Amino acid sequence: MPLREIIILPDKRLRLVSKPVEKVTAEIRKLAEDMFETMYDAPGIGLAAIQVAEPVRLITMDLAKPDENGETNRQPRVFINPEILSSSEEKSVYEEGCLSIPEYYEEIERPAKVRVRFTDLDGKLHEEDAEGLFATCIQHEIDHLNGVLFIDYLSKLKRDRVQKKFSKAAKRAEE
């Protein structure tokens, strides 16, 4: 399976609003497969299609943790056209990172619980309650589909610093 290139801040495509997936096709299944391969290789726990330069509403996720032997019983999940139906008043804080903003982490406050609706790879519609890491991750990835990055939740000063750092790194890479 080919690995896709993950686009990195300050790439303007990260700010695109992704288009809905009209139909689950072989092409969408292949994209999901490529995204898992890319996500596992990175390594990460979630990836939005826009992060591999595909502006469609598709997320891959695997929150499985390694056991005491270091083995991971993978639990890959695909969310097509995901949307948050409701959010709790209660908040939780997790340290978030992003494959498109490598090696940068910050504590972000989000709703502790959300109800999400999505379609799976078989074209079936689901509704599910999410809490803990799952709630944080699904909100983070849905934000990507809407052109929002986790750094947008930071103070303007911190956000500007991060953007400047990645802009400088991109300029150096071009030289």
C-alpha positions in Angstrom: 0.0 0.0 0.0 1.4 3.4 -0.9 2.1 5.8 1.9 0.6 9.3 1.4 2.5 12.4 2.2 1.1 14.2 5.2 0.8 18.0 4.5 2.4 20.2 7.1 1.6 23.6 8.5 1.8 26.3 6.9 0.3 24.4 3.9 -2.9 26.4 3.1 -4.8 23.2 2.1 -5.1 22.5 5.9 -7.6 25.4 6.0 -9.9 24.0 3.3 -13.4 22.8 4.3 -13.7 19.2 3.1 -16.5 18.1 0.8 -19.0 15.4 1.8 -18.4 11.9 0.4 -21.4 11.3 -1.9 -21.0 7.5 -2.1 -18.7 4.9 -0.6 -16.8 3.7 -3.6 -13.7 1.6 -4.2 -11.7 4.9 -4.5 -12.9 5.9 -1.0 -12.1 2.5 0.4 -8.6 2.7 -1.1 -8.1 6.2 0.3 -9.0 4.9 3.8 -6.6 2.0 3.4 -3.8 4.4 2.4 -4.7 6.7 5.3 -4.4 3.8 7.8 -1.0 2.8 6.4 0.1 6.5 6.5 -1.3 7.0 10.0 0.3 3.9 11.5 3.7 4.7 9.9 3.7 8.3 11.2 2.7 7.1 14.0 -0.6 8.7 14.9 -4.0 7.8 16.3 -6.2 9.8 13.9 -5.9 11.2 10.4 -8.3 13.3 8.3 -8.2 13.0 4.5 -7.3 16.7 4.1 -4.0 15.9 5.9 -3.1 13.7 2.9 -4.3 16.5 0.5 -7.7 14.9 -0.2 -10.4 17.4 0.7 -13.2 14.9 1.5 -15.0 14.2 4.8 -13.2 11.0 5.8 -11.3 10.2 9.0 -9.3 7.1 10.0 -8.7 6.4 13.7 -7.2 3.7 15.9 -7.0 4.4 19.6 -5.7 0.9 20.6 -2.8 1.0 23.0 0.0 -1.5 23.1 -0.3 -4.3 25.7 2.4 -5.2 28.3 4.4 -7.0 25.5 4.4 -4.0 23.3 1.9 -5.7 20.9 -1.0 -3.6 19.6 -4.3 -5.2 18.8 -5.3 -2.7 16.1 -8.8 -1.4 16.1 -9.1 0.6 12.9 -12.2 2.8 12.5 -13.4 4.8 9.6 -15.7 7.8 9.9 -17.3 9.1 6.7 -19.1 12.5 6.8 -18.9 12.6 10.6 -20.8 15.3 12.4 -21.2 16.1 16.1 -24.9 16.1 17.0 -24.4 17.2 20.6 -21.7 18.1 23.1 -21.6 18.0 26.9 -21.3 21.2 29.0 -18.6 19.4 30.9 -15.1 19.9 29.6 -11.9 17.9 29.6 -8.4 18.8 28.8 -6.0 16.5 26.8 -2.5 17.1 25.5 -3.0 17.2 21.7 -0.6 16.9 18.9 -1.1 16.7 15.2 0.7 14.9 12.3 0.4 18.1 10.3 2.1 20.1 13.1 4.9 17.6 14.0 6.5 17.5 17.4 4.3 20.3 18.9 1.9 19.5 21.8 -0.4 21.6 23.9 -3.2 21.0 26.4 -6.6 21.8 24.7 -10.0 22.0 26.4 -12.9 20.5 24.6 -16.3 19.0 25.5 -15.8 15.9 27.6 -18.6 14.0 25.7 -20.0 14.2 22.2 -22.6 12.3 20.2 -21.4 11.7 16.7 -23.2 10.5 13.5 -21.1 9.0 10.7 -21.2 6.5 7.8 -18.9 3.5 7.8 -17.2 1.8 4.8 -20.3 -0.3 4.2 -22.4 2.8 3.7 -24.2 2.2 7.0 -25.2 5.2 9.2 -24.2 5.1 12.9 -24.7 7.3 15.9 -22.4 6.9 18.8 -21.5 8.5 22.1 -17.8 9.4 22.6 -16.0 10.3 25.7 -12.4 10.4 26.9 -9.7 10.1 24.3 -12.3 9.1 21.7 -14.2 12.3 22.2 -11.1 14.4 22.0 -9.8 12.6 18.9 -13.1 12.7 16.9 -13.5 16.5 17.6 -9.9 17.1 16.6 -10.3 15.2 13.3 -13.7 16.7 12.5 -12.1 20.1 13.1 -9.6 19.2 10.3 -12.5 18.6 7.9 -13.7 22.1 8.7 -10.3 23.7 8.2 -9.7 24.2 11.9 -6.4 23.2 13.6 -5.9 22.5 17.3 -3.6 25.5 17.6 -6.7 27.6 16.8 -7.7 26.9 20.5 -4.6 28.5 21.8 -4.0 32.2 22.7 -3.2 34.4 19.7 0.4 34.8 20.9 1.0 31.0 21.1 -0.7 30.4 17.8 1.3 33.1 16.1 4.5 31.6 17.5 3.7 28.2 16.2 2.7 29.4 12.8 5.9 31.5 12.5 8.0 28.6 13.5 6.5 26.3 10.8 6.6 29.0 8.2 10.3 29.5 8.8 10.9 25.7 8.6 9.0 25.6 5.3 11.1 28.4 3.9 14.3 26.7 4.9 13.1 23.4 3.3 12.5 25.3 0.0 16.1 26.7 -0.1 
